[in-house]
């Protein structure tokens, strides 16, 4: 093992700090904004079950693989893959996985920042009293006004991108450690409060049934339209989206966790850290669902109303609960922080690579990369207003939808598949055994079986639902 190698970007001060930073990366808009609305769109229970299975059978093993390669390579994903491949006698072409990850990171950040901008806008709505006593109709109008305004979306997108770059420019560790240790626990508490409110005032039973009653036929159909007059067609899109989301929510498949893994101390347990990260992430998503769906049903909203679901439902709760002014403000502040600690990990692999290979200053590189992501993001912001029309759509999707679909459902699972193949068939068992240093042989064997067979086959199977894939793309 090459113990002499050190990351030029510094190290986490302890294993605990790594876990917190990785939770910061994993827990974000994916859990609180995206999980509830896609669960609503794809019909609830069966979707949630597949998502949970993908976390356990695909996400967790691949997360361990990413951390392992990162720590072994002690460099940005592109270089880490390159070094490890070289040492283990595998092809240098594996580093291409790193490049595709950098691209995916840019594409995701370019819409992530727009949605995080919505959350920022809601912080100021809440502070200004705009959420006091909102009715369901008013909540809908507020949201439509915001996304209908290119100026506002671009403004908040810009603010959020500057926030992201400011942290990345200083180095992930300095910027992040303290904020995340306080704010993540606060977010947990806040979500519990909201679930409590949903339990008392919302249609809790219906929310729980929606999220956990499994109806497998829903996995192979996509429906649109209002609940009483739905138009459904056969498609395996829900399966693809559930798996894609498992990658998205755990920040896997593009090197974010690998980049963070490069700064992990040598002897830290990778298995324990992974379980903690995936557990916290899943818990937050389920809590968000339990907070949102009871309110959705109690106020007569459609669970399938799309990306606005969170922003149209929770304000109704803040509008009527005691202390709603403060809870509302605090909730959106915490949501912005959760998004912030995620967005920096989307761009860290690119920054780390540029610093390593060009020797430029971090701040310079971060600014350059930020400007690129910001420019790309303009298209996402306009997707909700000026460019929402069909003439601006590609394959029936707005640019925002297209970027989300391509990255979450194709690029991330593909990246994950290649990372699994790299570990299991490129680098090989010896290096994994050495690096993981799991003392219990059985545990290692279980992981090895998952990463060698189960995860790649599961991903391949979902991809092979080609009909669904082509259909989803609007080709067939
Ligand atoms: N996981 C984050 C969320 O749930 C988003 C995110 C951060 C991400 N880094 C990533 C997604 C890397 C995919 C890949 O909000």
Boltz pocket constraint, residues with backbone or C-beta under 6 A from the ligand:
constraints:
  - pocket:
      binder: B
      contacts: [[A, 25], [A, 26], [A, 27], [A, 28], [A, 29], [A, 30], [A, 31], [A, 108], [A, 247], [A, 248], [A, 249], [A, 250], [A, 251], [A, 252], [A, 253], [A, 254], [A, 256], [A, 342], [A, 343], [A, 345], [A, 346], [A, 412]]
      max_distance: 6.0
